[in-house]
Amino acid sequence: MYKGPQVSSLFWPYAWLQSSNFGNGNRNGRSTFNDSRVVVVDDLGYLVSSDNFTFKTTDYGMRLLRRLTLDHDGNVRFYSMKDGEDRWSVSGLFQQQPCFIHGICGPNSICSYEPRTGSKCSCSPGYRWFDIEDWSQGCIPSFQLWCNNSEQKSRFLSLPGVDFYGYDYAFFGNHTYRQCASLCSRLCECKGFQYKPVRGANGQCYLKAQLLNGRRSPSSTNSFFLRLPLPLHDYDESASNNGLVCGRNGGGAIVLERPEKENELVKFMLWFAISFGGIEVVCIFMVWCFLFRNNGMLPRQGYVLAAATGFRKFSYSELKHATKGFSEEIGRGGGGTVYKGVLSDDRVVAIKRLHEVANQGESEFLAEVSIIGRLNHMNLIGMLGFCAEGKYRLLVYEYMENGSLAQNLSSSSNVLDWTKRYNIALGTARGLAYLHEECLEWILHCDVKPQNILLDSDYKPKVGDFGLSKLLNRNNLNNSSFSRIRGTRGYMAPEWVFNLPITSKVDVYSYGIVVLEMITGRSPTTGAPITELEAESTHHERLVTWVREKRKKGSELGAFWVDEIVDPSLGSNYDMKEMEILITVALECVEEEKNLRPNMSQVAERLQSHDNESR
């Protein structure tokens, strides 16, 4: 629960598990009313709550002293301490993206994040800081509000990619932009509105009387329309530049900068912090000297980055012994080969031996691994460690008992019933949405396919190989475009073929193909066995066209068209409404024009909201 200077809000990951902003709750029992949750943390680093939220620390599997703390910056962190040591270290945090923390910037302000400079709070256009020395107080308007001046006219300034999460004054469905703007103009309390277009219909209108939890997301396609007076001032078209930098999250608590108060206590604390920092620098230098002496001329930057991630560095001989000489192969792809292994502490793991990064320097490799290792989401495969020794580059992941989605779809045992398939589609969407929009480094997967969706003991999906597009293409990547096609035949978006700019929508397209494969049981690499389609068309186009044609004829055949495309192994054991919404979402994801495809957070919200309604 976030308690700010003026208001409070519900803070518990993940936001979409709450059915609405009005406290109606959902199947997990979440609501905005005063209610309790029970959270249990074991000494191995595993958290589970009474509303089914789970979390694993980066050092999961080691028996350590642990504590869970809600820190002063609003983030919840795991801390671990080894026996014999007297210092706590961060081993996990709930929110990887600082701007998603409630109240991080105060009312009427916007949080933006830049990987190099960290998060920054800025006043919305037309607003100024309430207290320049205290960012948490937020901003106040530089103009007279409409409730105090009924004659004042309004205009609306578009803020692309900006969202003020929660605290909706009212929600109106099936409204045009003009209708939404007219509603806001007639309410003196209205400070702006969020407008979300809906394909094939009018959009959704969210009126705001309070501008709280403001954040800017580069991947968002939505805009916030800020209400400003007309034409009193020529307000800047972007957020005010007088922002306050909140600091970066390097694994520890974020220190939010505040101007120095001229009193003796602050001076004492400042000198104490400087002295402590100096001692810490000396300790880090001594540790580095020890590592340098025992490991030869290895890059310094690599060790610093590896230490920041919290996971282990394995030796090549250790992993070779764990896999019995790399004898038990469980998967193979263009990026490398995966083997099953057992570590010295009896943990079963999956070890991926990479092929294309053998010539990459260790410092560069560790820089990329540190990004992947910091990612933490229930629907992403967990990385436990790595090996960078000579020409060898290996990654160590948690082992998934039920293999890949591809193996289960091709199995004759029919273990994937409809409920499992729908939950796999939902969980995969959540994982991709996290990669695209929520983690500190916005990552494109570039190879979404059933082989890269792993299933744990409860058949919950975890997306794998999500960072290899960075690792495998580091030497050929110019930070703006990919130098060669990535992905797997049958799942690649048209942008790859026509050499168009690559965005997160390529993953959306591949996700849509995977969902159609789960529904129909047909692989896009073999296509739909029908003669009315042209033989020279690509396989995945044949599958997509086949489903679209069947759906088009559905008006004549009624509900029976679904029976004609559904995987025969499911029979009639599926929910018709869930099937129809999943087909609709999948076909929207595989639109040829990328701007017509939804983003992954929209997909996750739609599937989750329907899942809540059905329960």
C-alpha positions as CSV (number, residue, x, y, z in Angstrom):
1,M,0.0,0.0,0.0
2,Y,1.5,3.3,-1.1
3,K,0.9,6.2,1.4
4,G,1.6,9.6,-0.2
5,P,1.4,13.1,1.2
6,Q,-2.2,13.4,0.1
7,V,-3.5,10.0,-1.1
8,S,-2.9,6.3,-0.9
9,S,-3.1,3.6,-3.5
10,L,-2.9,-0.2,-3.8
11,F,0.6,-1.4,-4.6
12,W,1.1,-5.1,-5.2
13,P,2.4,-6.7,-8.4
14,Y,0.9,-7.1,-10.9
15,A,-1.5,-4.3,-11.7
16,W,-3.6,-6.2,-14.2
17,L,-4.6,-8.8,-11.6
18,Q,-6.9,-6.2,-10.1
19,S,-10.1,-6.1,-12.2
20,S,-10.7,-2.4,-12.0
21,N,-9.7,0.9,-10.3
22,F,-12.9,0.9,-8.4
23,G,-12.2,-2.0,-6.0
24,N,-14.4,-4.7,-7.4
25,G,-11.7,-7.3,-6.8
26,N,-11.2,-10.4,-8.8
27,R,-10.6,-14.2,-8.4
28,N,-7.5,-13.5,-6.3
29,G,-9.5,-11.4,-3.9
30,R,-7.7,-8.1,-4.6
31,S,-9.4,-4.9,-4.0
32,T,-8.7,-1.3,-3.0
33,F,-10.4,-1.7,0.3
34,N,-8.5,-2.5,3.5
35,D,-7.6,-6.2,3.3
36,S,-4.8,-8.5,4.3
37,R,-2.5,-10.8,2.4
38,V,-0.3,-13.6,3.8
39,V,3.2,-13.9,2.3
40,V,5.6,-16.7,3.1
41,V,9.3,-16.6,2.2
42,D,11.5,-19.6,2.7
43,D,15.3,-19.6,3.3
44,L,15.9,-20.8,-0.3
45,G,14.6,-17.5,-1.6
46,Y,11.1,-18.5,-2.8
47,L,8.1,-16.3,-2.1
48,V,4.4,-17.2,-2.4
49,S,1.4,-15.2,-1.3
50,S,-2.2,-16.1,-0.4
51,D,-3.3,-14.6,-3.8
52,N,-1.0,-16.8,-5.8
53,F,1.8,-14.3,-6.5
54,T,5.2,-16.1,-6.6
55,F,8.8,-14.8,-6.8
56,K,12.3,-16.2,-6.8
57,T,15.4,-14.4,-5.8
58,T,18.5,-14.3,-8.0
59,D,20.3,-16.6,-5.5
60,Y,17.4,-19.0,-5.2
61,G,18.4,-22.4,-3.9
62,M,21.0,-21.3,-1.4
63,R,20.0,-21.5,2.3
64,L,20.6,-18.0,3.6
65,L,19.2,-15.5,6.1
66,R,16.6,-13.5,4.2
67,R,14.3,-10.5,4.7
68,L,11.6,-8.7,2.6
69,T,11.6,-4.9,2.9
70,L,9.4,-2.1,1.5
71,D,12.1,0.5,1.0
72,H,11.8,4.3,1.2
73,D,11.6,4.6,-2.6
74,G,8.4,2.5,-2.7
75,N,10.0,-0.7,-4.1
76,V,9.9,-4.1,-2.4
77,R,13.3,-5.8,-2.2
78,F,14.7,-9.1,-1.1
79,Y,17.8,-9.0,1.0
80,S,20.1,-12.0,1.7
81,M,23.0,-12.5,4.2
82,K,25.4,-15.4,4.2
83,D,26.5,-17.1,7.5
84,G,29.5,-15.3,9.0
85,E,28.8,-12.0,7.2
86,D,27.3,-8.9,8.7
87,R,26.0,-7.2,5.5
88,W,22.8,-7.6,3.6
89,S,22.8,-7.7,-0.2
90,V,19.9,-7.2,-2.6
91,S,18.8,-10.5,-4.2
92,G,15.6,-9.4,-5.9
93,L,13.1,-6.6,-6.3
94,F,9.4,-6.5,-7.3
95,Q,9.5,-3.5,-9.7
96,Q,12.3,-3.5,-12.3
97,Q,11.0,-0.3,-13.8
98,P,11.2,2.6,-11.3
99,C,8.5,4.6,-13.0
100,F,5.9,1.9,-12.3
101,I,6.3,2.5,-8.5
102,H,3.2,4.3,-7.2
103,G,3.8,7.9,-6.2
104,I,7.4,8.0,-7.3
105,C,7.0,11.6,-8.6
106,G,4.0,13.1,-6.8
107,P,0.8,14.6,-8.2
108,N,0.6,16.3,-11.7
109,S,4.1,15.1,-12.6
110,I,5.5,12.5,-15.0
111,C,8.2,9.9,-14.4
112,S,10.4,9.1,-17.4
113,Y,13.3,6.6,-17.5
114,E,16.5,6.7,-19.4
115,P,19.0,3.7,-19.0
116,R,22.0,6.1,-18.9
117,T,20.6,8.7,-16.5
118,G,18.0,6.8,-14.5
119,S,14.5,8.0,-13.7
120,K,13.5,11.6,-13.8
121,C,10.4,13.5,-12.5
122,S,9.1,16.4,-14.6
123,C,6.0,18.6,-14.2
124,S,3.3,18.2,-16.7
125,P,3.0,21.2,-19.2
126,G,1.3,24.1,-17.5
127,Y,2.4,23.0,-14.0
128,R,5.2,23.9,-11.7
129,W,6.9,22.3,-8.7
130,F,5.0,22.8,-5.4
131,D,8.3,22.5,-3.5
132,I,11.5,22.5,-5.6
133,E,13.2,20.8,-2.6
134,D,10.7,17.9,-2.4
135,W,9.7,16.0,-5.5
136,S,7.2,13.9,-3.6
137,Q,4.9,16.9,-3.2
138,G,4.4,17.0,-7.0
139,C,3.3,19.9,-9.1
140,I,0.6,22.6,-9.0
141,P,-1.1,24.4,-11.9
142,S,0.3,27.7,-13.2
143,F,-3.2,28.7,-14.2
144,Q,-6.6,29.0,-12.5
145,L,-8.6,25.8,-12.4
146,W,-12.0,25.7,-14.1
147,C,-14.0,25.2,-10.9
148,N,-12.8,28.7,-9.9
149,N,-13.3,30.2,-13.3
150,S,-16.3,28.8,-15.2
151,E,-15.7,31.3,-18.2
152,Q,-12.3,29.9,-19.0
153,K,-12.2,27.9,-22.2
154,S,-10.2,24.7,-22.6
155,R,-7.9,23.0,-25.1
156,F,-6.3,19.5,-24.9
157,L,-2.6,18.9,-25.3
158,S,-1.6,15.4,-26.5
159,L,1.2,13.7,-24.4
160,P,2.2,10.6,-26.5
161,G,3.2,7.6,-24.4
162,V,2.1,9.2,-21.1
163,D,-0.3,7.5,-18.7
164,F,-1.6,8.5,-15.3
165,Y,-2.4,5.1,-13.8
166,G,-5.5,4.7,-11.6
167,Y,-7.8,7.2,-10.0
168,D,-10.3,7.4,-12.9
169,Y,-13.0,10.0,-12.3
170,A,-15.2,8.1,-14.7
171,F,-15.0,5.5,-17.5
172,F,-17.0,5.7,-20.7
173,G,-17.0,3.0,-23.4
174,N,-17.9,3.3,-27.0
175,H,-17.0,7.0,-27.2
176,T,-15.3,9.0,-29.9
177,Y,-12.4,11.4,-29.1
178,R,-14.7,14.4,-29.6
179,Q,-17.3,13.0,-27.2
180,C,-14.6,12.3,-24.6
181,A,-13.1,15.8,-24.9
182,S,-16.6,17.3,-24.6
183,L,-17.3,15.3,-21.4
184,C,-14.1,16.5,-19.9
185,S,-14.7,20.2,-20.9
186,R,-18.1,20.1,-19.1
187,L,-16.7,18.9,-15.8
188,C,-14.8,21.5,-13.9
189,E,-12.9,18.8,-11.9
190,C,-11.6,17.1,-15.1
191,K,-7.9,17.6,-15.7
192,G,-7.6,15.5,-18.8
193,F,-8.4,12.1,-20.2
194,Q,-6.8,8.9,-21.5
195,Y,-8.3,7.8,-24.8
196,K,-7.7,4.3,-26.1
197,P,-8.8,3.6,-29.6
198,V,-10.6,0.2,-30.2
199,R,-10.2,-1.4,-33.7
200,G,-13.5,-1.5,-35.5
201,A,-15.4,0.5,-32.9
202,N,-15.3,3.7,-30.9
203,G,-12.7,4.0,-28.2
204,Q,-12.5,3.9,-24.4
205,C,-12.5,7.2,-22.4
206,Y,-11.0,7.5,-19.0
207,L,-11.6,10.9,-17.3
208,K,-9.1,12.1,-14.7
209,A,-9.8,14.4,-11.8
210,Q,-6.4,13.6,-10.2
211,L,-3.2,13.2,-12.2
212,L,-1.3,10.6,-10.1
213,N,1.2,7.9,-10.9
214,G,2.3,9.7,-14.2
215,R,4.8,7.8,-16.3
216,R,6.1,7.9,-19.9
217,S,6.7,4.6,-21.7
218,P,8.5,4.7,-25.1
219,S,6.7,1.6,-26.2
220,S,3.2,2.8,-25.5
221,T,1.0,3.7,-28.5
222,N,-1.6,5.5,-26.3
223,S,-1.7,9.2,-25.5
224,F,-2.9,11.3,-22.6
225,F,-4.8,14.5,-23.4
226,L,-4.0,17.2,-20.8
227,R,-6.6,19.9,-20.2
228,L,-5.1,23.4,-20.4
229,P,-6.6,26.9,-20.7
230,L,-7.0,28.6,-24.0
231,P,-5.2,30.7,-25.0
232,L,-3.7,32.1,-21.8
233,H,-0.2,30.8,-22.2
234,D,1.9,29.0,-24.9
235,Y,2.8,26.0,-22.8
236,D,5.6,23.7,-23.8
237,E,4.5,20.7,-25.8
238,S,6.4,18.4,-23.6
239,A,6.8,17.9,-19.9
240,S,8.7,20.7,-18.1
241,N,12.5,20.4,-18.3
242,N,13.0,21.3,-14.6
243,G,13.0,17.7,-13.8
244,L,14.5,16.0,-10.7
245,V,16.6,13.0,-11.3
246,C,15.6,10.2,-8.9
247,G,18.7,8.0,-9.5
248,R,19.2,4.6,-11.1
249,N,18.4,1.2,-9.8
250,G,21.6,-0.8,-9.8
251,G,20.3,-3.6,-7.6
252,G,20.3,-1.7,-4.3
253,A,17.9,0.9,-2.9
254,I,17.5,4.0,-5.0
255,V,18.7,7.1,-3.3
256,L,16.4,10.0,-4.2
257,E,18.2,13.3,-4.3
258,R,17.0,16.2,-2.2
259,P,18.7,19.6,-1.8
260,E,20.9,19.9,1.3
261,K,19.5,21.5,4.4
262,E,21.9,23.8,6.1
263,N,22.0,22.3,9.6
264,E,24.6,20.4,11.5
265,L,22.8,17.1,11.4
266,V,22.8,17.0,7.6
267,K,26.5,18.1,7.5
268,F,27.3,15.2,9.9
269,M,25.4,12.7,7.8
270,L,27.1,14.0,4.6
271,W,30.6,13.6,6.0
272,F,29.6,10.2,7.4
273,A,28.3,9.1,3.9
274,I,31.5,10.3,2.2
275,S,33.7,8.4,4.7
276,F,31.7,5.3,4.4
277,G,31.8,5.6,0.6
278,G,35.5,5.9,0.6
279,I,35.9,2.7,2.7
280,E,33.5,0.9,0.3
281,V,35.6,2.0,-2.7
282,V,38.7,0.6,-1.0
283,C,37.0,-2.7,-0.3
284,I,35.8,-3.0,-3.9
285,F,39.4,-2.3,-5.1
286,M,40.8,-5.0,-2.8
287,V,38.2,-7.5,-4.0
288,W,39.0,-6.6,-7.6
289,C,42.8,-7.1,-7.0
290,F,42.0,-10.5,-5.5
291,L,40.0,-11.5,-8.5
292,F,42.6,-10.1,-10.9
293,R,45.4,-12.1,-9.2
294,N,43.5,-15.4,-9.2
295,N,41.9,-15.2,-12.7
296,G,44.5,-13.5,-14.9
297,M,43.9,-10.6,-17.2
298,L,40.1,-10.8,-17.3
299,P,38.3,-7.5,-18.0
300,R,37.5,-5.5,-14.9
301,Q,34.2,-4.2,-16.3
302,G,33.0,-7.8,-16.7
303,Y,33.4,-8.6,-13.1
304,V,31.7,-5.5,-11.9
305,L,28.7,-6.2,-14.1
306,A,28.6,-9.9,-13.1
307,A,28.7,-9.0,-9.4
308,A,25.8,-6.6,-9.9
309,T,23.5,-9.3,-11.2
310,G,23.7,-11.6,-8.1
311,F,23.9,-14.9,-10.0
312,R,26.8,-17.3,-10.2
313,K,29.7,-17.6,-12.5
314,F,30.4,-21.3,-13.3
315,S,33.6,-22.8,-14.6
316,Y,33.5,-24.8,-17.8
317,S,34.8,-27.9,-16.1
318,E,32.0,-27.6,-13.5
319,L,29.3,-27.4,-16.2
320,K,30.9,-30.2,-18.2
321,H,30.8,-32.4,-15.1
322,A,27.2,-31.4,-14.4
323,T,26.1,-32.5,-17.9
324,K,28.3,-35.7,-17.9
325,G,30.3,-34.4,-20.8
326,F,27.3,-32.7,-22.4
327,S,25.7,-36.1,-23.1
328,E,22.0,-35.4,-22.5
329,E,20.8,-33.1,-25.1
330,I,17.2,-31.7,-24.5
331,G,17.0,-29.0,-27.2
332,R,18.7,-27.4,-30.1
333,G,18.3,-24.2,-32.0
334,G,20.2,-21.7,-34.2
335,G,21.7,-20.0,-31.1
336,G,23.0,-23.1,-29.4
337,T,22.4,-26.5,-27.9
338,V,20.6,-27.2,-24.5
339,Y,21.7,-29.9,-22.2
340,K,20.2,-31.3,-19.0
341,G,22.6,-31.1,-16.0
342,V,22.7,-31.6,-12.2
343,L,24.8,-29.1,-10.2
344,S,26.8,-30.0,-7.1
345,D,23.9,-28.9,-4.8
346,D,21.7,-31.5,-6.7
347,R,19.7,-28.8,-8.5
348,V,18.6,-29.9,-11.9
349,V,19.3,-27.2,-14.5
350,A,19.2,-26.6,-18.3
351,I,22.6,-25.5,-19.7
352,K,22.7,-23.7,-23.1
353,R,25.9,-23.8,-25.0
354,L,26.0,-20.8,-27.3
355,H,27.6,-21.0,-30.8
356,E,27.8,-17.6,-32.3
357,V,29.4,-15.6,-29.4
358,A,32.6,-17.6,-29.2
359,N,34.6,-14.6,-30.5
360,Q,32.9,-12.1,-28.2
361,G,35.0,-10.5,-25.5
362,E,34.3,-11.5,-21.9
363,S,33.6,-8.0,-20.8
364,E,31.0,-7.5,-23.6
365,F,29.4,-10.9,-22.9
366,L,29.1,-10.1,-19.2
367,A,27.6,-6.8,-20.0
368,E,24.8,-8.5,-21.9
369,V,24.4,-11.3,-19.4
370,S,24.0,-8.7,-16.6
371,I,21.0,-7.3,-18.4
372,I,19.3,-10.7,-18.8
373,G,20.1,-11.7,-15.2
374,R,18.4,-8.7,-13.8
375,L,15.1,-9.6,-15.4
376,N,12.6,-11.2,-13.0
377,H,9.1,-12.2,-14.0
378,M,6.9,-15.2,-13.3
379,N,6.5,-15.9,-17.0
380,L,10.2,-15.6,-17.9
381,I,12.7,-18.5,-17.6
382,G,15.1,-17.8,-14.7
383,M,18.8,-17.5,-15.3
384,L,20.9,-19.0,-12.5
385,G,24.4,-18.3,-13.9
386,F,26.8,-18.3,-16.8
387,C,30.2,-19.4,-18.0
388,A,32.7,-17.2,-19.9
389,E,35.9,-19.1,-20.1
390,G,38.2,-18.9,-23.1
391,K,36.1,-19.6,-26.2
392,Y,33.2,-21.1,-24.2
393,R,30.0,-19.1,-23.6
394,L,27.3,-21.0,-21.6
395,L,24.1,-19.9,-19.8
396,V,22.5,-21.8,-16.9
397,Y,18.7,-21.8,-16.6
398,E,16.2,-23.3,-14.3
399,Y,14.9,-26.7,-15.6
400,M,11.4,-27.0,-16.8
401,E,9.9,-30.4,-16.0
402,N,7.3,-30.4,-18.8
403,G,9.6,-29.3,-21.6
404,S,8.5,-26.9,-24.3
405,L,5.1,-26.1,-25.7
406,A,6.2,-27.6,-29.0
407,Q,6.9,-30.9,-27.4
408,N,3.5,-31.0,-25.7
409,L,1.6,-29.9,-28.8
410,S,3.2,-32.7,-30.8
411,S,2.7,-35.3,-28.0
412,S,0.1,-38.0,-28.4
413,S,-0.7,-37.9,-24.7
414,N,-3.1,-34.9,-25.1
415,V,-2.0,-33.4,-21.7
416,L,-2.8,-29.8,-22.9
417,D,-6.5,-29.4,-22.2
418,W,-8.2,-26.1,-23.1
419,T,-7.7,-24.5,-19.7
420,K,-4.0,-25.1,-19.9
421,R,-3.8,-23.7,-23.5
422,Y,-5.7,-20.5,-22.6
423,N,-3.4,-20.0,-19.5
424,I,-0.3,-20.6,-21.6
425,A,-1.5,-17.9,-24.1
426,L,-2.2,-15.5,-21.2
427,G,1.1,-16.1,-19.4
428,T,3.2,-15.8,-22.5
429,A,1.5,-12.5,-23.3
430,R,2.4,-11.3,-19.8
431,G,6.0,-12.3,-20.2
432,L,6.4,-10.6,-23.5
433,A,4.6,-7.4,-22.2
434,Y,7.2,-7.3,-19.4
435,L,10.1,-7.5,-21.9
436,H,8.6,-4.8,-24.2
437,E,7.3,-2.3,-21.7
438,E,8.2,-2.9,-18.0
439,C,11.8,-4.0,-17.5
440,L,14.7,-1.5,-17.3
441,E,16.1,-2.6,-20.7
442,W,13.3,-2.8,-23.3
443,I,14.1,-6.1,-25.1
444,L,12.8,-7.6,-28.3
445,H,12.6,-11.4,-28.3
446,C,12.8,-11.8,-32.1
447,D,12.2,-15.6,-32.0
448,V,8.9,-16.3,-30.3
449,K,7.9,-19.9,-31.1
450,P,6.6,-23.0,-29.2
451,Q,10.1,-24.2,-28.8
452,N,11.0,-21.1,-26.7
453,I,7.9,-21.4,-24.4
454,L,8.7,-23.7,-21.5
455,L,6.3,-25.3,-19.1
456,D,6.9,-25.9,-15.4
457,S,5.5,-28.7,-13.3
458,D,2.1,-26.9,-13.2
459,Y,2.1,-26.2,-17.0
460,K,2.6,-22.5,-16.3
461,P,4.5,-20.9,-19.3
462,K,7.9,-19.3,-19.1
463,V,9.4,-17.6,-22.1
464,G,13.0,-18.6,-22.8
465,D,15.8,-17.3,-25.0
466,F,14.5,-13.8,-24.5
467,G,17.9,-12.1,-24.4
468,L,19.8,-14.0,-27.0
469,S,18.8,-11.5,-29.7
470,K,21.2,-9.2,-27.9
471,L,23.9,-11.7,-27.1
472,L,24.0,-13.4,-30.6
473,N,24.0,-10.1,-32.6
474,R,26.2,-7.9,-30.5
475,N,29.0,-7.7,-33.1
476,N,26.5,-6.9,-35.9
477,L,24.1,-4.5,-34.1
478,N,24.3,-0.8,-34.5
479,N,21.7,0.0,-31.8
480,S,19.1,1.0,-34.4
481,S,18.6,-1.9,-36.8
482,F,19.3,-5.6,-37.2
483,S,21.8,-6.5,-39.8
484,R,20.3,-9.8,-40.7
485,I,17.0,-11.7,-40.4
486,R,16.2,-13.3,-37.0
487,G,13.5,-15.7,-36.2
488,T,12.2,-19.0,-37.4
489,R,10.4,-19.7,-40.7
490,G,6.7,-19.7,-40.2
491,Y,6.7,-17.4,-37.3
492,M,8.5,-14.3,-38.7
493,A,6.7,-11.0,-39.2
494,P,6.7,-9.4,-42.7
495,E,9.0,-6.7,-41.5
496,W,11.9,-9.1,-41.6
497,V,11.3,-10.1,-45.2
498,F,10.7,-6.6,-46.5
499,N,13.6,-5.0,-44.5
500,L,11.3,-2.7,-42.6
501,P,12.1,-1.1,-39.2
502,I,12.0,-3.8,-36.5
503,T,9.9,-3.0,-33.4
504,S,8.1,-4.9,-30.7
505,K,5.3,-5.7,-33.2
506,V,7.5,-8.5,-34.7
507,D,7.1,-10.4,-31.4
508,V,3.3,-9.6,-31.5
509,Y,3.1,-11.2,-34.9
510,S,5.0,-14.3,-33.9
511,Y,2.8,-14.6,-30.7
512,G,-0.3,-14.6,-32.9
513,I,1.1,-17.5,-35.0
514,V,1.8,-19.5,-31.8
515,V,-1.7,-18.9,-30.5
516,L,-3.2,-20.1,-33.8
517,E,-1.0,-23.2,-33.6
518,M,-2.3,-23.9,-30.1
519,I,-5.9,-23.5,-31.2
520,T,-5.7,-25.6,-34.4
521,G,-2.9,-28.0,-33.5
522,R,-1.4,-27.3,-36.9
523,S,2.2,-26.1,-37.3
524,P,2.7,-23.1,-39.5
525,T,5.7,-24.8,-41.1
526,T,3.3,-27.5,-42.5
527,G,0.3,-25.2,-43.1
528,A,-3.3,-26.0,-43.5
529,P,-4.0,-29.0,-45.8
530,I,-6.5,-27.3,-48.1
531,T,-6.5,-27.0,-51.8
532,E,-8.3,-23.8,-52.3
533,L,-5.3,-21.8,-51.2
534,E,-2.4,-21.1,-53.6
535,A,0.4,-23.6,-53.2
536,E,3.1,-21.0,-53.6
537,S,2.0,-19.0,-50.6
538,T,4.1,-19.2,-47.5
539,H,3.1,-21.8,-44.8
540,H,2.1,-19.4,-42.1
541,E,0.1,-17.3,-44.5
542,R,-1.7,-20.5,-45.5
543,L,-2.6,-21.2,-41.8
544,V,-3.7,-17.6,-41.1
545,T,-5.7,-17.4,-44.3
546,W,-7.4,-20.7,-43.6
547,V,-8.5,-19.6,-40.2
548,R,-9.7,-16.2,-41.5
549,E,-11.7,-17.9,-44.3
550,K,-13.4,-20.3,-41.8
551,R,-14.3,-17.4,-39.6
552,K,-15.7,-15.4,-42.5
553,K,-18.0,-18.3,-43.3
554,G,-19.0,-18.6,-39.6
555,S,-22.0,-16.3,-40.2
556,E,-23.5,-19.0,-42.4
557,L,-22.5,-22.0,-40.3
558,G,-23.1,-20.5,-36.8
559,A,-20.8,-21.7,-34.0
560,F,-19.8,-24.8,-35.9
561,W,-17.0,-23.0,-37.8
562,V,-14.9,-23.2,-34.6
563,D,-15.3,-27.0,-34.5
564,E,-13.7,-27.1,-38.0
565,I,-10.5,-25.4,-37.0
566,V,-10.0,-26.5,-33.4
567,D,-7.3,-29.1,-32.6
568,P,-9.0,-32.6,-32.9
569,S,-7.3,-33.7,-29.7
570,L,-9.5,-31.1,-27.8
571,G,-12.8,-32.5,-29.2
572,S,-15.6,-30.3,-27.9
573,N,-13.9,-29.8,-24.5
574,Y,-13.4,-26.0,-24.7
575,D,-15.1,-22.8,-23.7
576,M,-16.7,-21.2,-26.8
577,K,-16.3,-17.6,-25.5
578,E,-12.7,-18.1,-24.6
579,M,-12.0,-19.8,-27.9
580,E,-13.6,-16.9,-29.9
581,I,-11.7,-14.2,-28.0
582,L,-8.4,-16.0,-28.4
583,I,-9.0,-16.4,-32.1
584,T,-9.9,-12.7,-32.4
585,V,-6.8,-11.6,-30.6
586,A,-4.5,-14.0,-32.6
587,L,-5.9,-12.7,-35.9
588,E,-5.3,-9.1,-34.8
589,C,-1.8,-10.0,-33.8
590,V,-1.0,-11.3,-37.3
591,E,-2.2,-8.3,-39.3
592,E,0.2,-7.5,-42.2
593,E,0.3,-3.8,-41.2
594,K,2.2,-3.6,-37.9
595,N,0.3,-0.5,-36.7
596,L,-2.9,-2.5,-36.7
597,R,-1.5,-5.1,-34.3
598,P,-2.1,-4.5,-30.5
599,N,0.9,-4.4,-28.2
600,M,1.5,-7.2,-25.7
601,S,0.2,-5.4,-22.7
602,Q,-3.1,-4.9,-24.5
603,V,-3.3,-8.6,-25.4
604,A,-2.6,-9.6,-21.7
605,E,-5.2,-7.2,-20.4
606,R,-7.9,-8.5,-22.8
607,L,-7.2,-12.1,-22.0
608,Q,-7.0,-11.4,-18.3
609,S,-10.2,-9.4,-18.2
610,H,-12.1,-12.2,-20.0
611,D,-10.5,-14.7,-17.6
612,N,-11.8,-12.7,-14.7
613,E,-15.3,-12.4,-16.1
614,S,-15.5,-16.2,-16.7
615,R,-14.8,-16.8,-13.1
